Amino acid sequence: MPPQFGAFTASELYCPKCARSQPVREKLLLVLPTGELHEYLCSQCATSLGEREVTGPALTAPPPNPPRRGARPPRLLLRG
């Protein structure tokens, strides 16, 4: 049976400190080779209410640009 739903993101969660359901903010915690780890925070008191892992293709940084041939390093301007 194919999955019926895609990925969910929470808009409100119960906060034990506020003792009621509160809107949440999603904060990126870690970027992993397999995806990302996010944390849900209460928008009123900033209590951590849960985590969500987003899986996807491996993230790789683009290769750095090689220096141009014959390029000079940038000059520093000193003002005094």
C-alpha positions in Angstrom: 0.0 0.0 0.0 1.6 3.4 -1.0 1.9 6.1 1.7 -1.2 8.3 1.8 0.4 11.4 3.3 3.7 13.2 2.7 5.7 14.9 5.4 3.9 16.8 8.1 5.0 19.9 9.9 3.3 20.9 13.2 1.7 24.3 13.5 0.6 23.9 17.2 1.6 21.5 19.9 0.7 21.2 23.6 3.1 23.0 25.9 3.3 21.6 29.4 4.8 24.9 30.8 2.0 27.0 29.3 -0.6 24.2 30.0 -2.3 24.7 26.6 -1.8 24.2 22.9 0.5 26.9 21.5 1.8 27.8 18.0 5.3 26.5 17.4 8.4 27.7 15.7 10.7 25.3 13.9 14.4 25.7 14.4 17.1 23.9 12.4 19.4 22.0 14.8 21.7 19.9 12.6 22.5 19.2 9.0 23.2 15.5 8.7 24.4 13.5 5.7 21.0 11.9 5.5 18.9 15.1 6.0 18.2 17.7 8.6 17.1 17.7 12.3 14.6 20.4 13.3 13.3 21.3 16.8 9.8 22.6 17.7 9.8 25.5 20.2 6.8 27.0 21.9 6.2 30.5 20.5 5.3 31.9 24.0 7.9 30.5 26.4 10.5 28.9 24.0 10.2 25.4 25.6 11.3 22.6 23.4 8.3 20.6 22.4 9.7 18.0 20.0 12.0 17.2 17.1 11.5 16.3 13.4 14.0 14.7 11.1 13.7 15.6 7.4 15.4 12.9 5.3 16.6 13.6 1.8 19.5 13.3 -0.5 23.0 13.7 0.9 24.0 17.4 1.1 27.4 18.2 -0.3 29.1 21.5 -0.3 30.1 22.9 -3.8 33.8 22.8 -4.5 35.6 26.1 -3.8 36.4 28.3 -6.7 40.0 28.0 -7.7 42.0 31.2 -7.6 42.4 32.9 -11.0 45.7 32.7 -12.6 47.7 35.9 -12.1 45.1 37.3 -9.7 46.5 39.6 -7.0 45.3 39.3 -3.4 43.0 42.1 -2.3 44.6 45.2 -1.0 43.9 46.5 2.5 43.0 50.1 2.7 44.2 51.7 6.0 42.6 54.9 7.1 43.8 56.8 10.0 
